[in-house]
Amino acid sequence: MAYNDFNMDNQWLPFTPNRSFAKDPRIFVAADGMHFTTHDGRQVIDGISSLWCVGAGHNRQPINEAIRKQLDTLDYATAFSVSNDKAFRAAEMIAAMAPGDLNKVLFCNSGSEAADTSMKVALAYHRARGEGQRNLFIGRERGYHGVGFGGMSVGGIPANRKVYGTSLLPRVDHLRFIHDPVKHAYVQHQEPVWEEDILLELENRILPLHDPSNVAAVIVEPVAGSAGWYVPPQGYLKRLREICDKHGILLIFDEVITGFGRLGTAFGADWYGVQPDMLNFAKCVTNGVIPMGGVVCSQRIYDAMMGAHGNAPDHAIEFFHGYTYSGHPVACAAAIATLELMQKEQLFARAGQMGQVLSDAMFSAVKGLPHVIGIRSLGLACAVELAPQAGMPGKRAFDVFLDCFHRGVLVRNAGDNLVFAPPYIVEREHIETMVSVLADAIKRLPA
Ligand SMILES: Cc1ncc(COP(=O)(O)O)c(C=O)c1O
């Protein structure tokens, strides 16, 4: 199949340089295991689990069969004031995996919707408890929480925010970023140990500025994924939890990337031993094959919301929020099959083991190459940071991405970072190919 066999005039590609794509289209027509097939019949290794989604690898029959069976049984049912059996089972499985008393699942369809849902729960929860003045959110520089107005506002990737001006939520502040490019440029499969306490600014500047009694929630990714896999300093999330507890502020972990095995544990919360009040998920929950997202809330939040209505009659709705496709039976069937498969094949543990292999291979092949100014690995993900080209940030990484693609490896370029986050079924040989293709592409960059 050649790309001029189909009309490319009508699709506007998301988060893509469309003009450059039109000159050099990259089109997949099939996928299996670790590989894609392109429209011109080439094999490409999926080095990024298709944006952190396909943990179990492509074309997994138990998931496909569950979807087919569900389509023939209950294709769809509305989610408002009725429900379906698969939604309850999927929620039960997710709650059983989530830490502590995180056991009430609000379903949605994406990570962006999960961000906005968790922020709305935070506002509604505080109001239900008589603290409606708590309406300020704290995100973090270079955080990514999707593209809804809520998630974008607490997010901190400048390019994603810069054209939206006053449409961003007004009551938001941001923690400083968690990266020290001088002392911690290289993070090799362990937490960096910082001498400085970078949460002092939260205690000493941000909270006093706004007054802690006005703050609804802090939202962070346990490891900053979309920005380019930045790992927080040792003790950071525990201390963040303590500060939030001290001031009655909710802590939201956005685990859209770290959820369901990426760090070798069910959630980042488990890896770090810190329980948030809400945990956002998406992507790997269905192996990416059907859109699904959600927020797991603590029992305390749920109880407060249920008890909030005093003498309200039974027919009163407690939380005016939800999506037409919340708990879609086909998505829930996919989630059930995905989580069963991951459990059966012990894929979380495998992600942890293969993460070490990826990290070792990357450090030995890439450290010291021209333009490389940092490498960071944790769990089954690793980022290589390149020095930005003068006046053209992101250009070097984009060129490397294209070069790798044409040599059969899909890597993710994020700013001047190149990130690998392969499916958990990855084998050592795939990692060797991915890393050597990347190293060669970096070597080919002009000086
Ligand atoms: C941490 C995080 N939150 C939210 C999102 C947004 O998810 P979606 O693209 O499904 O809306 C992403 C997407 O990469 C993400 O990494």
The ligand as an ORCA input file, in Angstrom:
! r2SCAN-3c Opt
* xyz 0 1
  C       0.368     12.175     33.264
  C      -0.632     12.373     32.170
  N      -1.825     12.866     32.472
  C      -2.778     13.058     31.534
  C      -2.525     12.741     30.224
  C      -3.570     12.990     29.176
  O      -4.103     11.820     28.740
  P      -5.012     11.776     27.400
  O      -4.110     12.088     26.264
  O      -5.551     10.375     27.422
  O      -6.080     12.801     27.577
  C      -1.293     12.191     29.866
  C      -1.008     11.825     28.469
  O       0.078     11.481     28.096
  C      -0.322     12.026     30.861
  O       0.896     11.562     30.571
*
